[in-house]
Amino acid sequence: MNLINETNIRQLAYKAGQETSLAIQKHWLKTALLGAAAYMALQKDMVIDLQLNRPAAAVVQPQATARPMAQTVAFREPATKARAMNTSLVEQQASKTETTAAKSAPGTNVSNLANTYSNLTAANKGEARKESATDRRSKRQKQKAYVKRFAKVARMEMYKYGIPASITLAQGLLESNVGESKLATRNNNHFGMKCFSKSCSKGHCSNFTDDSHKDFFRIYKSAWESFRAHSLLLKQSSRYQPLFQLKSNDYKGWARGLKKAGYATDPKYAEKIINLIEDLDLHQYDR
C-alpha cells in the first residue's frame, strides 16, 4: 500500500515538473520582461531616495573684485599752550545728532562723544538757519526743565562764591546738553570738567571723545557735586580771578571773560552763553 502511494506521488511530481518547464519555455519572454521591469523600478526608487537624502550642492556666487579704499591722511592742529576745561569744540566737528556726526574729522569716535549739543536751538547758536517750530519748542521745553531743576543750586553757588547764577545755568545748559549728554548722564559732569591728573584712582575719571581725540573727564557722585566743582574751579584758578572784579549782574562780561580765559575752545562760546541767558531770561536769577 505504501509502495503504491509513493509511486503515485513521484508520477504526479514528475508530471507537474514537466508542465512547469513547458510553461516557462512558452512564456519565458514575458517572465524576463516582468523581471526587468521590477528591477528597473527598484533601481529608480533607490536613486530617488538617494537624491532626496543627499545634501544640496553649494552654489558659488562670483565675487566682485574689491575696490581698494582710498587712504585718508589725518592732520592734527598744533597743540595750544592752555587746554580748555570743557567740551565745546566738539560741536564744530560733529553735527547736532550722533547720526550725522559721522561726518566729523577722522579719528573722532562718534559713539563716545562727550556732548552733541543737540538741544541748542539755532538762535542759541547764533545761526540764521531755519528750524521747525516743533523742534524749537521741544528744545526750549527741555531747557526750561533744566533751569527749573537747577536754579536753586545755581543761586546757592552764587551766594557762596560770587558767580552769577545766570552764568552757571547757561554753562550747565550748554556743557551738559540740558543734562542729556553722555558726560552728564554717565559721569554727572555738567560742565565738561576734565581731569589732568596722571595718577587717578579708580572711579575718578573716564574717557570720552573731545576735540578729535580722547580726553579724561571727571566723574561725580551727583550733579550737585559737579556744580560745586565748577564753582571751586572758577574761584580758585588764577586765570579766572579778573571775572570776580565784574559786577554781579554783568553776565556779558562774565561770558566774554570765560572765553578769554580759555574755559572753552569754541570761538562762539561767549555768544552762545549770552544767547541762552537772554533767550531764557536767566539773568532774573542774578538778583
Order of alpha helices (4+ residues) and beta strands (2+ residues): alpha-alpha-alpha-alpha-alpha-alpha-alpha-beta-beta-alpha-alpha-alpha
